[in-house]
Amino acid sequence: MPIPHIEMDDPRVLALARWRQQLSREGVYNPAWEELTDEEREHSLPDARNYLKAAIRAGLIPDQTRLTPATGSPSPRPSVPTLTRTRT
């Protein structure tokens, strides 16, 4: 099975990164996603993308590239999310 090509701006990658951070926060009291700096958020995306690739490859989730959660229909290619909140 070939490795799927998944872009960093795939909404599933951002969702995985956010939830991984939430689980980390709940387990060891790390900062929430909203409390991370822009740089910290950007650094979490490659891991999330790789987890998504692995889950598809393992057959845990279908390879439904860029489906919108509400409709299940292909979504237009989104731009990279703007991350504006920084830690003070």
SULQUIWO-V96044 format. One record per residue. N is the residue number from 1. PSI is psi in radians with two decimals (none if undefined). Layout:
# SULQUIWO-V96044
{{N	PSI} {N	PSI}}
This chain:
# SULQUIWO-V96044
{{1	2.19} {2	2.66} {3	2.22} {4	2.56} {5	2.10} {6	2.19} {7	2.70} {8	-0.46} {9	0.18} {10	2.24} {11	-0.49} {12	-0.59} {13	-0.81} {14	-0.73} {15	-0.78} {16	-0.73} {17	-0.75} {18	-0.78} {19	-0.58} {20	-0.71} {21	-0.67} {22	-0.75} {23	-0.69} {24	-0.72} {25	-0.76} {26	-0.59} {27	-0.75} {28	0.32} {29	0.65} {30	2.91} {31	2.66} {32	2.85} {33	-0.77} {34	-0.35} {35	-0.13} {36	2.67} {37	2.89} {38	-0.74} {39	-0.74} {40	-0.68} {41	-0.81} {42	-0.65} {43	-0.36} {44	-0.30} {45	-0.73} {46	-0.72} {47	-0.75} {48	-0.73} {49	-0.72} {50	-0.64} {51	-0.69} {52	-0.79} {53	-0.80} {54	-0.72} {55	-0.68} {56	-0.82} {57	-0.61} {58	-0.11} {59	0.26} {60	-0.54} {61	2.63} {62	2.71} {63	1.34} {64	1.41} {65	2.19} {66	0.93} {67	2.47} {68	2.43} {69	-0.66} {70	-0.72} {71	-0.39} {72	0.13} {73	2.71} {74	2.40} {75	2.70} {76	2.69} {77	2.01} {78	2.77} {79	2.89} {80	2.29} {81	2.43} {82	2.18} {83	1.92} {84	-0.42} {85	2.34} {86	2.71} {87	2.40} {88	none}}
